[in-house]
Amino acid sequence: MLSFIEAYQKELEQEAVQTRKMLAIVPADKMDWQPHPKSMTIKALATHLAEIPIMITIAVSKDKWDFSESPYNPADYPDATALVERFDECLSEAQAALANASDDILRNEWVLCDGDTIYGEFEKWEAIRHAFGQNAHHRAQLGVFLRLLDIPIPGPYGPSADEMQAAYV
């Protein structure tokens, strides 16, 4: 039977394949595009998606992520190549953190905060699952953004409509 950590490692690797595919098709000439004024730009969304594994690393290795002590300052990634490279860096760090962890830490409390402002209190296992949920959510959101720009998107768990159409052309 797999440990929880081993299951997280397996899921992280499987989801990474799909995330990398999405980041690889982000168009450099559309980085400032957003579908609505309240929406993120493609650059901000793709950068956030590329850096989500940071949350796994911090959840496993620390008891909190306090933005007042360790701010989240996303860098400027100008194109898909840079986004994928950043994702691979963050992924590698998350994989190493999980490789050095054991299930006995997963019930420990973890807090996401900014000084006295608490954004979430989780057990570490919940923080890791939250990161996986964020990955799926923002990857799907990026898929909608790209679809609105008529950019064919890959299917994460089977062929997308674009891939199905290409198979019959």
Chimera marker file (.cmm) of the C-alpha trace (Angstrom):
<marker_set name="trace">
<marker id="1" x="0.000" y="0.000" z="0.000" r="1" g="1" b="0" radius="0.5"/>
<marker id="2" x="1.276" y="3.463" z="-0.868" r="1" g="1" b="0" radius="0.5"/>
<marker id="3" x="1.914" y="5.969" z="1.853" r="1" g="1" b="0" radius="0.5"/>
<marker id="4" x="0.140" y="9.305" z="1.521" r="1" g="1" b="0" radius="0.5"/>
<marker id="5" x="3.464" y="10.952" z="0.628" r="1" g="1" b="0" radius="0.5"/>
<marker id="6" x="4.028" y="8.379" z="-2.127" r="1" g="1" b="0" radius="0.5"/>
<marker id="7" x="0.511" y="9.011" z="-3.437" r="1" g="1" b="0" radius="0.5"/>
<marker id="8" x="1.171" y="12.771" z="-3.454" r="1" g="1" b="0" radius="0.5"/>
<marker id="9" x="4.431" y="12.190" z="-5.341" r="1" g="1" b="0" radius="0.5"/>
<marker id="10" x="2.643" y="10.126" z="-7.962" r="1" g="1" b="0" radius="0.5"/>
<marker id="11" x="-0.177" y="12.652" z="-8.349" r="1" g="1" b="0" radius="0.5"/>
<marker id="12" x="2.266" y="15.556" z="-8.556" r="1" g="1" b="0" radius="0.5"/>
<marker id="13" x="4.154" y="13.875" z="-11.393" r="1" g="1" b="0" radius="0.5"/>
<marker id="14" x="0.954" y="13.023" z="-13.284" r="1" g="1" b="0" radius="0.5"/>
<marker id="15" x="-0.483" y="16.532" z="-12.945" r="1" g="1" b="0" radius="0.5"/>
<marker id="16" x="2.874" y="18.085" z="-13.872" r="1" g="1" b="0" radius="0.5"/>
<marker id="17" x="2.666" y="16.559" z="-17.346" r="1" g="1" b="0" radius="0.5"/>
<marker id="18" x="-0.666" y="18.301" z="-17.947" r="1" g="1" b="0" radius="0.5"/>
<marker id="19" x="0.410" y="21.610" z="-16.405" r="1" g="1" b="0" radius="0.5"/>
<marker id="20" x="3.576" y="21.676" z="-18.506" r="1" g="1" b="0" radius="0.5"/>
<marker id="21" x="1.478" y="21.161" z="-21.684" r="1" g="1" b="0" radius="0.5"/>
<marker id="22" x="-0.708" y="24.158" z="-20.832" r="1" g="1" b="0" radius="0.5"/>
<marker id="23" x="2.179" y="26.449" z="-19.922" r="1" g="1" b="0" radius="0.5"/>
<marker id="24" x="4.010" y="25.476" z="-23.121" r="1" g="1" b="0" radius="0.5"/>
<marker id="25" x="1.298" y="27.005" z="-25.306" r="1" g="1" b="0" radius="0.5"/>
<marker id="26" x="0.953" y="30.386" z="-23.582" r="1" g="1" b="0" radius="0.5"/>
<marker id="27" x="1.450" y="32.954" z="-26.371" r="1" g="1" b="0" radius="0.5"/>
<marker id="28" x="4.134" y="35.575" z="-25.671" r="1" g="1" b="0" radius="0.5"/>
<marker id="29" x="2.227" y="38.175" z="-27.691" r="1" g="1" b="0" radius="0.5"/>
<marker id="30" x="-0.882" y="37.796" z="-25.488" r="1" g="1" b="0" radius="0.5"/>
<marker id="31" x="0.697" y="38.030" z="-22.020" r="1" g="1" b="0" radius="0.5"/>
<marker id="32" x="-1.199" y="41.218" z="-21.159" r="1" g="1" b="0" radius="0.5"/>
<marker id="33" x="-4.558" y="39.931" z="-22.442" r="1" g="1" b="0" radius="0.5"/>
<marker id="34" x="-7.386" y="39.350" z="-19.983" r="1" g="1" b="0" radius="0.5"/>
<marker id="35" x="-10.974" y="38.332" z="-20.737" r="1" g="1" b="0" radius="0.5"/>
<marker id="36" x="-12.449" y="40.795" z="-18.242" r="1" g="1" b="0" radius="0.5"/>
<marker id="37" x="-11.103" y="43.759" z="-16.246" r="1" g="1" b="0" radius="0.5"/>
<marker id="38" x="-11.540" y="41.759" z="-13.029" r="1" g="1" b="0" radius="0.5"/>
<marker id="39" x="-9.642" y="38.771" z="-14.448" r="1" g="1" b="0" radius="0.5"/>
<marker id="40" x="-5.916" y="38.222" z="-14.209" r="1" g="1" b="0" radius="0.5"/>
<marker id="41" x="-3.821" y="38.694" z="-17.312" r="1" g="1" b="0" radius="0.5"/>
<marker id="42" x="-2.630" y="35.525" z="-18.997" r="1" g="1" b="0" radius="0.5"/>
<marker id="43" x="0.872" y="36.308" z="-17.699" r="1" g="1" b="0" radius="0.5"/>
<marker id="44" x="-0.285" y="36.619" z="-14.088" r="1" g="1" b="0" radius="0.5"/>
<marker id="45" x="-2.401" y="33.464" z="-14.317" r="1" g="1" b="0" radius="0.5"/>
<marker id="46" x="0.290" y="31.389" z="-16.038" r="1" g="1" b="0" radius="0.5"/>
<marker id="47" x="2.940" y="32.611" z="-13.591" r="1" g="1" b="0" radius="0.5"/>
<marker id="48" x="0.741" y="31.667" z="-10.645" r="1" g="1" b="0" radius="0.5"/>
<marker id="49" x="0.121" y="28.244" z="-12.185" r="1" g="1" b="0" radius="0.5"/>
<marker id="50" x="3.852" y="27.717" z="-12.761" r="1" g="1" b="0" radius="0.5"/>
<marker id="51" x="4.620" y="28.550" z="-9.141" r="1" g="1" b="0" radius="0.5"/>
<marker id="52" x="1.857" y="26.603" z="-7.353" r="1" g="1" b="0" radius="0.5"/>
<marker id="53" x="4.277" y="23.779" z="-6.403" r="1" g="1" b="0" radius="0.5"/>
<marker id="54" x="5.939" y="26.296" z="-4.054" r="1" g="1" b="0" radius="0.5"/>
<marker id="55" x="2.936" y="25.820" z="-1.773" r="1" g="1" b="0" radius="0.5"/>
<marker id="56" x="3.658" y="22.083" z="-1.529" r="1" g="1" b="0" radius="0.5"/>
<marker id="57" x="7.305" y="22.736" z="-0.685" r="1" g="1" b="0" radius="0.5"/>
<marker id="58" x="6.412" y="25.210" z="2.048" r="1" g="1" b="0" radius="0.5"/>
<marker id="59" x="3.546" y="23.092" z="3.402" r="1" g="1" b="0" radius="0.5"/>
<marker id="60" x="5.845" y="20.104" z="3.804" r="1" g="1" b="0" radius="0.5"/>
<marker id="61" x="8.897" y="21.947" z="5.140" r="1" g="1" b="0" radius="0.5"/>
<marker id="62" x="7.420" y="24.730" z="7.306" r="1" g="1" b="0" radius="0.5"/>
<marker id="63" x="4.514" y="25.239" z="9.697" r="1" g="1" b="0" radius="0.5"/>
<marker id="64" x="3.264" y="28.372" z="7.969" r="1" g="1" b="0" radius="0.5"/>
<marker id="65" x="3.635" y="30.631" z="4.989" r="1" g="1" b="0" radius="0.5"/>
<marker id="66" x="3.556" y="34.161" z="6.329" r="1" g="1" b="0" radius="0.5"/>
<marker id="67" x="3.670" y="36.658" z="3.479" r="1" g="1" b="0" radius="0.5"/>
<marker id="68" x="4.851" y="39.367" z="5.907" r="1" g="1" b="0" radius="0.5"/>
<marker id="69" x="8.000" y="37.286" z="6.548" r="1" g="1" b="0" radius="0.5"/>
<marker id="70" x="8.322" y="35.579" z="3.163" r="1" g="1" b="0" radius="0.5"/>
<marker id="71" x="6.447" y="37.550" z="0.514" r="1" g="1" b="0" radius="0.5"/>
<marker id="72" x="5.252" y="35.951" z="-2.677" r="1" g="1" b="0" radius="0.5"/>
<marker id="73" x="6.848" y="38.018" z="-5.431" r="1" g="1" b="0" radius="0.5"/>
<marker id="74" x="6.304" y="36.371" z="-8.794" r="1" g="1" b="0" radius="0.5"/>
<marker id="75" x="9.002" y="37.137" z="-11.315" r="1" g="1" b="0" radius="0.5"/>
<marker id="76" x="8.419" y="38.273" z="-14.872" r="1" g="1" b="0" radius="0.5"/>
<marker id="77" x="8.304" y="35.334" z="-17.267" r="1" g="1" b="0" radius="0.5"/>
<marker id="78" x="8.082" y="36.714" z="-20.817" r="1" g="1" b="0" radius="0.5"/>
<marker id="79" x="7.191" y="33.550" z="-22.710" r="1" g="1" b="0" radius="0.5"/>
<marker id="80" x="6.153" y="29.917" z="-22.533" r="1" g="1" b="0" radius="0.5"/>
<marker id="81" x="9.732" y="28.656" z="-22.373" r="1" g="1" b="0" radius="0.5"/>
<marker id="82" x="10.450" y="30.733" z="-19.264" r="1" g="1" b="0" radius="0.5"/>
<marker id="83" x="7.154" y="29.670" z="-17.682" r="1" g="1" b="0" radius="0.5"/>
<marker id="84" x="7.905" y="25.976" z="-18.217" r="1" g="1" b="0" radius="0.5"/>
<marker id="85" x="11.447" y="26.416" z="-16.877" r="1" g="1" b="0" radius="0.5"/>
<marker id="86" x="10.072" y="28.125" z="-13.750" r="1" g="1" b="0" radius="0.5"/>
<marker id="87" x="7.440" y="25.419" z="-13.333" r="1" g="1" b="0" radius="0.5"/>
<marker id="88" x="10.129" y="22.729" z="-13.572" r="1" g="1" b="0" radius="0.5"/>
<marker id="89" x="12.189" y="24.518" z="-10.891" r="1" g="1" b="0" radius="0.5"/>
<marker id="90" x="9.202" y="24.748" z="-8.535" r="1" g="1" b="0" radius="0.5"/>
<marker id="91" x="8.208" y="21.159" z="-9.323" r="1" g="1" b="0" radius="0.5"/>
<marker id="92" x="11.713" y="19.894" z="-8.576" r="1" g="1" b="0" radius="0.5"/>
<marker id="93" x="11.681" y="21.639" z="-5.189" r="1" g="1" b="0" radius="0.5"/>
<marker id="94" x="8.258" y="20.178" z="-4.346" r="1" g="1" b="0" radius="0.5"/>
<marker id="95" x="9.391" y="16.699" z="-5.387" r="1" g="1" b="0" radius="0.5"/>
<marker id="96" x="12.484" y="16.995" z="-3.176" r="1" g="1" b="0" radius="0.5"/>
<marker id="97" x="10.397" y="18.208" z="-0.231" r="1" g="1" b="0" radius="0.5"/>
<marker id="98" x="8.029" y="15.265" z="-0.589" r="1" g="1" b="0" radius="0.5"/>
<marker id="99" x="10.933" y="12.822" z="-0.998" r="1" g="1" b="0" radius="0.5"/>
<marker id="100" x="12.291" y="13.990" z="2.356" r="1" g="1" b="0" radius="0.5"/>
<marker id="101" x="8.923" y="13.877" z="4.149" r="1" g="1" b="0" radius="0.5"/>
<marker id="102" x="6.945" y="11.141" z="5.829" r="1" g="1" b="0" radius="0.5"/>
<marker id="103" x="3.287" y="10.642" z="6.612" r="1" g="1" b="0" radius="0.5"/>
<marker id="104" x="3.802" y="11.431" z="10.290" r="1" g="1" b="0" radius="0.5"/>
<marker id="105" x="3.997" y="15.210" z="9.528" r="1" g="1" b="0" radius="0.5"/>
<marker id="106" x="0.727" y="15.331" z="7.616" r="1" g="1" b="0" radius="0.5"/>
<marker id="107" x="-1.508" y="15.931" z="10.648" r="1" g="1" b="0" radius="0.5"/>
<marker id="108" x="0.593" y="18.922" z="11.774" r="1" g="1" b="0" radius="0.5"/>
<marker id="109" x="-1.041" y="22.331" z="11.518" r="1" g="1" b="0" radius="0.5"/>
<marker id="110" x="-0.096" y="24.672" z="8.678" r="1" g="1" b="0" radius="0.5"/>
<marker id="111" x="-1.152" y="28.320" z="8.328" r="1" g="1" b="0" radius="0.5"/>
<marker id="112" x="-1.312" y="30.616" z="5.301" r="1" g="1" b="0" radius="0.5"/>
<marker id="113" x="-1.230" y="34.198" z="6.532" r="1" g="1" b="0" radius="0.5"/>
<marker id="114" x="0.025" y="37.741" z="6.190" r="1" g="1" b="0" radius="0.5"/>
<marker id="115" x="1.030" y="38.739" z="9.691" r="1" g="1" b="0" radius="0.5"/>
<marker id="116" x="-2.143" y="38.686" z="11.785" r="1" g="1" b="0" radius="0.5"/>
<marker id="117" x="-4.395" y="38.135" z="8.760" r="1" g="1" b="0" radius="0.5"/>
<marker id="118" x="-5.144" y="34.409" z="8.469" r="1" g="1" b="0" radius="0.5"/>
<marker id="119" x="-6.074" y="33.189" z="4.980" r="1" g="1" b="0" radius="0.5"/>
<marker id="120" x="-6.319" y="29.550" z="5.911" r="1" g="1" b="0" radius="0.5"/>
<marker id="121" x="-5.543" y="27.060" z="8.634" r="1" g="1" b="0" radius="0.5"/>
<marker id="122" x="-5.009" y="23.515" z="7.467" r="1" g="1" b="0" radius="0.5"/>
<marker id="123" x="-3.406" y="20.299" z="8.449" r="1" g="1" b="0" radius="0.5"/>
<marker id="124" x="-0.398" y="19.785" z="6.186" r="1" g="1" b="0" radius="0.5"/>
<marker id="125" x="-2.182" y="17.064" z="4.218" r="1" g="1" b="0" radius="0.5"/>
<marker id="126" x="-4.986" y="19.558" z="3.503" r="1" g="1" b="0" radius="0.5"/>
<marker id="127" x="-2.506" y="22.217" z="2.380" r="1" g="1" b="0" radius="0.5"/>
<marker id="128" x="-0.995" y="19.768" z="-0.110" r="1" g="1" b="0" radius="0.5"/>
<marker id="129" x="-4.463" y="18.813" z="-1.392" r="1" g="1" b="0" radius="0.5"/>
<marker id="130" x="-5.307" y="22.537" z="-1.601" r="1" g="1" b="0" radius="0.5"/>
<marker id="131" x="-2.267" y="23.066" z="-3.833" r="1" g="1" b="0" radius="0.5"/>
<marker id="132" x="-3.442" y="20.244" z="-6.106" r="1" g="1" b="0" radius="0.5"/>
<marker id="133" x="-6.892" y="21.844" z="-6.242" r="1" g="1" b="0" radius="0.5"/>
<marker id="134" x="-5.366" y="25.221" z="-7.074" r="1" g="1" b="0" radius="0.5"/>
<marker id="135" x="-3.381" y="23.593" z="-9.877" r="1" g="1" b="0" radius="0.5"/>
<marker id="136" x="-6.470" y="22.026" z="-11.449" r="1" g="1" b="0" radius="0.5"/>
<marker id="137" x="-8.516" y="25.195" z="-11.026" r="1" g="1" b="0" radius="0.5"/>
<marker id="138" x="-5.973" y="27.577" z="-12.521" r="1" g="1" b="0" radius="0.5"/>
<marker id="139" x="-4.998" y="25.171" z="-15.295" r="1" g="1" b="0" radius="0.5"/>
<marker id="140" x="-8.665" y="24.993" z="-16.321" r="1" g="1" b="0" radius="0.5"/>
<marker id="141" x="-8.951" y="28.762" z="-16.038" r="1" g="1" b="0" radius="0.5"/>
<marker id="142" x="-5.932" y="29.132" z="-18.350" r="1" g="1" b="0" radius="0.5"/>
<marker id="143" x="-7.602" y="26.709" z="-20.748" r="1" g="1" b="0" radius="0.5"/>
<marker id="144" x="-10.655" y="28.979" z="-20.926" r="1" g="1" b="0" radius="0.5"/>
<marker id="145" x="-8.457" y="32.034" z="-21.524" r="1" g="1" b="0" radius="0.5"/>
<marker id="146" x="-6.639" y="30.251" z="-24.355" r="1" g="1" b="0" radius="0.5"/>
<marker id="147" x="-9.887" y="28.916" z="-25.822" r="1" g="1" b="0" radius="0.5"/>
<marker id="148" x="-11.247" y="32.491" z="-25.937" r="1" g="1" b="0" radius="0.5"/>
<marker id="149" x="-8.186" y="33.374" z="-28.023" r="1" g="1" b="0" radius="0.5"/>
<marker id="150" x="-8.859" y="30.432" z="-30.382" r="1" g="1" b="0" radius="0.5"/>
<marker id="151" x="-5.717" y="28.640" z="-29.267" r="1" g="1" b="0" radius="0.5"/>
<marker id="152" x="-6.173" y="24.851" z="-29.384" r="1" g="1" b="0" radius="0.5"/>
<marker id="153" x="-5.768" y="23.334" z="-25.934" r="1" g="1" b="0" radius="0.5"/>
<marker id="154" x="-4.678" y="19.861" z="-24.850" r="1" g="1" b="0" radius="0.5"/>
<marker id="155" x="-7.025" y="17.646" z="-22.902" r="1" g="1" b="0" radius="0.5"/>
<marker id="156" x="-5.743" y="16.868" z="-19.423" r="1" g="1" b="0" radius="0.5"/>
<marker id="157" x="-7.428" y="13.493" z="-18.911" r="1" g="1" b="0" radius="0.5"/>
<marker id="158" x="-8.239" y="12.499" z="-22.463" r="1" g="1" b="0" radius="0.5"/>
<marker id="159" x="-8.443" y="14.262" z="-25.794" r="1" g="1" b="0" radius="0.5"/>
<marker id="160" x="-9.788" y="17.803" z="-25.889" r="1" g="1" b="0" radius="0.5"/>
<marker id="161" x="-12.323" y="18.911" z="-28.508" r="1" g="1" b="0" radius="0.5"/>
<marker id="162" x="-9.378" y="20.408" z="-30.416" r="1" g="1" b="0" radius="0.5"/>
<marker id="163" x="-7.490" y="17.116" z="-30.383" r="1" g="1" b="0" radius="0.5"/>
<marker id="164" x="-10.606" y="15.189" z="-31.388" r="1" g="1" b="0" radius="0.5"/>
<marker id="165" x="-11.240" y="17.561" z="-34.301" r="1" g="1" b="0" radius="0.5"/>
<marker id="166" x="-7.606" y="17.301" z="-35.448" r="1" g="1" b="0" radius="0.5"/>
<marker id="167" x="-7.891" y="13.503" z="-35.456" r="1" g="1" b="0" radius="0.5"/>
<marker id="168" x="-10.750" y="13.679" z="-37.971" r="1" g="1" b="0" radius="0.5"/>
<marker id="169" x="-9.313" y="16.314" z="-40.286" r="1" g="1" b="0" radius="0.5"/>
<link id1="1" id2="2" r="1" g="1" b="0" radius="0.2"/>
<link id1="2" id2="3" r="1" g="1" b="0" radius="0.2"/>
<link id1="3" id2="4" r="1" g="1" b="0" radius="0.2"/>
<link id1="4" id2="5" r="1" g="1" b="0" radius="0.2"/>
<link id1="5" id2="6" r="1" g="1" b="0" radius="0.2"/>
<link id1="6" id2="7" r="1" g="1" b="0" radius="0.2"/>
<link id1="7" id2="8" r="1" g="1" b="0" radius="0.2"/>
<link id1="8" id2="9" r="1" g="1" b="0" radius="0.2"/>
<link id1="9" id2="10" r="1" g="1" b="0" radius="0.2"/>
<link id1="10" id2="11" r="1" g="1" b="0" radius="0.2"/>
<link id1="11" id2="12" r="1" g="1" b="0" radius="0.2"/>
<link id1="12" id2="13" r="1" g="1" b="0" radius="0.2"/>
<link id1="13" id2="14" r="1" g="1" b="0" radius="0.2"/>
<link id1="14" id2="15" r="1" g="1" b="0" radius="0.2"/>
<link id1="15" id2="16" r="1" g="1" b="0" radius="0.2"/>
<link id1="16" id2="17" r="1" g="1" b="0" radius="0.2"/>
<link id1="17" id2="18" r="1" g="1" b="0" radius="0.2"/>
<link id1="18" id2="19" r="1" g="1" b="0" radius="0.2"/>
<link id1="19" id2="20" r="1" g="1" b="0" radius="0.2"/>
<link id1="20" id2="21" r="1" g="1" b="0" radius="0.2"/>
<link id1="21" id2="22" r="1" g="1" b="0" radius="0.2"/>
<link id1="22" id2="23" r="1" g="1" b="0" radius="0.2"/>
<link id1="23" id2="24" r="1" g="1" b="0" radius="0.2"/>
<link id1="24" id2="25" r="1" g="1" b="0" radius="0.2"/>
<link id1="25" id2="26" r="1" g="1" b="0" radius="0.2"/>
<link id1="26" id2="27" r="1" g="1" b="0" radius="0.2"/>
<link id1="27" id2="28" r="1" g="1" b="0" radius="0.2"/>
<link id1="28" id2="29" r="1" g="1" b="0" radius="0.2"/>
<link id1="29" id2="30" r="1" g="1" b="0" radius="0.2"/>
<link id1="30" id2="31" r="1" g="1" b="0" radius="0.2"/>
<link id1="31" id2="32" r="1" g="1" b="0" radius="0.2"/>
<link id1="32" id2="33" r="1" g="1" b="0" radius="0.2"/>
<link id1="33" id2="34" r="1" g="1" b="0" radius="0.2"/>
<link id1="34" id2="35" r="1" g="1" b="0" radius="0.2"/>
<link id1="35" id2="36" r="1" g="1" b="0" radius="0.2"/>
<link id1="36" id2="37" r="1" g="1" b="0" radius="0.2"/>
<link id1="37" id2="38" r="1" g="1" b="0" radius="0.2"/>
<link id1="38" id2="39" r="1" g="1" b="0" radius="0.2"/>
<link id1="39" id2="40" r="1" g="1" b="0" radius="0.2"/>
<link id1="40" id2="41" r="1" g="1" b="0" radius="0.2"/>
<link id1="41" id2="42" r="1" g="1" b="0" radius="0.2"/>
<link id1="42" id2="43" r="1" g="1" b="0" radius="0.2"/>
<link id1="43" id2="44" r="1" g="1" b="0" radius="0.2"/>
<link id1="44" id2="45" r="1" g="1" b="0" radius="0.2"/>
<link id1="45" id2="46" r="1" g="1" b="0" radius="0.2"/>
<link id1="46" id2="47" r="1" g="1" b="0" radius="0.2"/>
<link id1="47" id2="48" r="1" g="1" b="0" radius="0.2"/>
<link id1="48" id2="49" r="1" g="1" b="0" radius="0.2"/>
<link id1="49" id2="50" r="1" g="1" b="0" radius="0.2"/>
<link id1="50" id2="51" r="1" g="1" b="0" radius="0.2"/>
<link id1="51" id2="52" r="1" g="1" b="0" radius="0.2"/>
<link id1="52" id2="53" r="1" g="1" b="0" radius="0.2"/>
<link id1="53" id2="54" r="1" g="1" b="0" radius="0.2"/>
<link id1="54" id2="55" r="1" g="1" b="0" radius="0.2"/>
<link id1="55" id2="56" r="1" g="1" b="0" radius="0.2"/>
<link id1="56" id2="57" r="1" g="1" b="0" radius="0.2"/>
<link id1="57" id2="58" r="1" g="1" b="0" radius="0.2"/>
<link id1="58" id2="59" r="1" g="1" b="0" radius="0.2"/>
<link id1="59" id2="60" r="1" g="1" b="0" radius="0.2"/>
<link id1="60" id2="61" r="1" g="1" b="0" radius="0.2"/>
<link id1="61" id2="62" r="1" g="1" b="0" radius="0.2"/>
<link id1="62" id2="63" r="1" g="1" b="0" radius="0.2"/>
<link id1="63" id2="64" r="1" g="1" b="0" radius="0.2"/>
<link id1="64" id2="65" r="1" g="1" b="0" radius="0.2"/>
<link id1="65" id2="66" r="1" g="1" b="0" radius="0.2"/>
<link id1="66" id2="67" r="1" g="1" b="0" radius="0.2"/>
<link id1="67" id2="68" r="1" g="1" b="0" radius="0.2"/>
<link id1="68" id2="69" r="1" g="1" b="0" radius="0.2"/>
<link id1="69" id2="70" r="1" g="1" b="0" radius="0.2"/>
<link id1="70" id2="71" r="1" g="1" b="0" radius="0.2"/>
<link id1="71" id2="72" r="1" g="1" b="0" radius="0.2"/>
<link id1="72" id2="73" r="1" g="1" b="0" radius="0.2"/>
<link id1="73" id2="74" r="1" g="1" b="0" radius="0.2"/>
<link id1="74" id2="75" r="1" g="1" b="0" radius="0.2"/>
<link id1="75" id2="76" r="1" g="1" b="0" radius="0.2"/>
<link id1="76" id2="77" r="1" g="1" b="0" radius="0.2"/>
<link id1="77" id2="78" r="1" g="1" b="0" radius="0.2"/>
<link id1="78" id2="79" r="1" g="1" b="0" radius="0.2"/>
<link id1="79" id2="80" r="1" g="1" b="0" radius="0.2"/>
<link id1="80" id2="81" r="1" g="1" b="0" radius="0.2"/>
<link id1="81" id2="82" r="1" g="1" b="0" radius="0.2"/>
<link id1="82" id2="83" r="1" g="1" b="0" radius="0.2"/>
<link id1="83" id2="84" r="1" g="1" b="0" radius="0.2"/>
<link id1="84" id2="85" r="1" g="1" b="0" radius="0.2"/>
<link id1="85" id2="86" r="1" g="1" b="0" radius="0.2"/>
<link id1="86" id2="87" r="1" g="1" b="0" radius="0.2"/>
<link id1="87" id2="88" r="1" g="1" b="0" radius="0.2"/>
<link id1="88" id2="89" r="1" g="1" b="0" radius="0.2"/>
<link id1="89" id2="90" r="1" g="1" b="0" radius="0.2"/>
<link id1="90" id2="91" r="1" g="1" b="0" radius="0.2"/>
<link id1="91" id2="92" r="1" g="1" b="0" radius="0.2"/>
<link id1="92" id2="93" r="1" g="1" b="0" radius="0.2"/>
<link id1="93" id2="94" r="1" g="1" b="0" radius="0.2"/>
<link id1="94" id2="95" r="1" g="1" b="0" radius="0.2"/>
<link id1="95" id2="96" r="1" g="1" b="0" radius="0.2"/>
<link id1="96" id2="97" r="1" g="1" b="0" radius="0.2"/>
<link id1="97" id2="98" r="1" g="1" b="0" radius="0.2"/>
<link id1="98" id2="99" r="1" g="1" b="0" radius="0.2"/>
<link id1="99" id2="100" r="1" g="1" b="0" radius="0.2"/>
<link id1="100" id2="101" r="1" g="1" b="0" radius="0.2"/>
<link id1="101" id2="102" r="1" g="1" b="0" radius="0.2"/>
<link id1="102" id2="103" r="1" g="1" b="0" radius="0.2"/>
<link id1="103" id2="104" r="1" g="1" b="0" radius="0.2"/>
<link id1="104" id2="105" r="1" g="1" b="0" radius="0.2"/>
<link id1="105" id2="106" r="1" g="1" b="0" radius="0.2"/>
<link id1="106" id2="107" r="1" g="1" b="0" radius="0.2"/>
<link id1="107" id2="108" r="1" g="1" b="0" radius="0.2"/>
<link id1="108" id2="109" r="1" g="1" b="0" radius="0.2"/>
<link id1="109" id2="110" r="1" g="1" b="0" radius="0.2"/>
<link id1="110" id2="111" r="1" g="1" b="0" radius="0.2"/>
<link id1="111" id2="112" r="1" g="1" b="0" radius="0.2"/>
<link id1="112" id2="113" r="1" g="1" b="0" radius="0.2"/>
<link id1="113" id2="114" r="1" g="1" b="0" radius="0.2"/>
<link id1="114" id2="115" r="1" g="1" b="0" radius="0.2"/>
<link id1="115" id2="116" r="1" g="1" b="0" radius="0.2"/>
<link id1="116" id2="117" r="1" g="1" b="0" radius="0.2"/>
<link id1="117" id2="118" r="1" g="1" b="0" radius="0.2"/>
<link id1="118" id2="119" r="1" g="1" b="0" radius="0.2"/>
<link id1="119" id2="120" r="1" g="1" b="0" radius="0.2"/>
<link id1="120" id2="121" r="1" g="1" b="0" radius="0.2"/>
<link id1="121" id2="122" r="1" g="1" b="0" radius="0.2"/>
<link id1="122" id2="123" r="1" g="1" b="0" radius="0.2"/>
<link id1="123" id2="124" r="1" g="1" b="0" radius="0.2"/>
<link id1="124" id2="125" r="1" g="1" b="0" radius="0.2"/>
<link id1="125" id2="126" r="1" g="1" b="0" radius="0.2"/>
<link id1="126" id2="127" r="1" g="1" b="0" radius="0.2"/>
<link id1="127" id2="128" r="1" g="1" b="0" radius="0.2"/>
<link id1="128" id2="129" r="1" g="1" b="0" radius="0.2"/>
<link id1="129" id2="130" r="1" g="1" b="0" radius="0.2"/>
<link id1="130" id2="131" r="1" g="1" b="0" radius="0.2"/>
<link id1="131" id2="132" r="1" g="1" b="0" radius="0.2"/>
<link id1="132" id2="133" r="1" g="1" b="0" radius="0.2"/>
<link id1="133" id2="134" r="1" g="1" b="0" radius="0.2"/>
<link id1="134" id2="135" r="1" g="1" b="0" radius="0.2"/>
<link id1="135" id2="136" r="1" g="1" b="0" radius="0.2"/>
<link id1="136" id2="137" r="1" g="1" b="0" radius="0.2"/>
<link id1="137" id2="138" r="1" g="1" b="0" radius="0.2"/>
<link id1="138" id2="139" r="1" g="1" b="0" radius="0.2"/>
<link id1="139" id2="140" r="1" g="1" b="0" radius="0.2"/>
<link id1="140" id2="141" r="1" g="1" b="0" radius="0.2"/>
<link id1="141" id2="142" r="1" g="1" b="0" radius="0.2"/>
<link id1="142" id2="143" r="1" g="1" b="0" radius="0.2"/>
<link id1="143" id2="144" r="1" g="1" b="0" radius="0.2"/>
<link id1="144" id2="145" r="1" g="1" b="0" radius="0.2"/>
<link id1="145" id2="146" r="1" g="1" b="0" radius="0.2"/>
<link id1="146" id2="147" r="1" g="1" b="0" radius="0.2"/>
<link id1="147" id2="148" r="1" g="1" b="0" radius="0.2"/>
<link id1="148" id2="149" r="1" g="1" b="0" radius="0.2"/>
<link id1="149" id2="150" r="1" g="1" b="0" radius="0.2"/>
<link id1="150" id2="151" r="1" g="1" b="0" radius="0.2"/>
<link id1="151" id2="152" r="1" g="1" b="0" radius="0.2"/>
<link id1="152" id2="153" r="1" g="1" b="0" radius="0.2"/>
<link id1="153" id2="154" r="1" g="1" b="0" radius="0.2"/>
<link id1="154" id2="155" r="1" g="1" b="0" radius="0.2"/>
<link id1="155" id2="156" r="1" g="1" b="0" radius="0.2"/>
<link id1="156" id2="157" r="1" g="1" b="0" radius="0.2"/>
<link id1="157" id2="158" r="1" g="1" b="0" radius="0.2"/>
<link id1="158" id2="159" r="1" g="1" b="0" radius="0.2"/>
<link id1="159" id2="160" r="1" g="1" b="0" radius="0.2"/>
<link id1="160" id2="161" r="1" g="1" b="0" radius="0.2"/>
<link id1="161" id2="162" r="1" g="1" b="0" radius="0.2"/>
<link id1="162" id2="163" r="1" g="1" b="0" radius="0.2"/>
<link id1="163" id2="164" r="1" g="1" b="0" radius="0.2"/>
<link id1="164" id2="165" r="1" g="1" b="0" radius="0.2"/>
<link id1="165" id2="166" r="1" g="1" b="0" radius="0.2"/>
<link id1="166" id2="167" r="1" g="1" b="0" radius="0.2"/>
<link id1="167" id2="168" r="1" g="1" b="0" radius="0.2"/>
<link id1="168" id2="169" r="1" g="1" b="0" radius="0.2"/>
</marker_set>
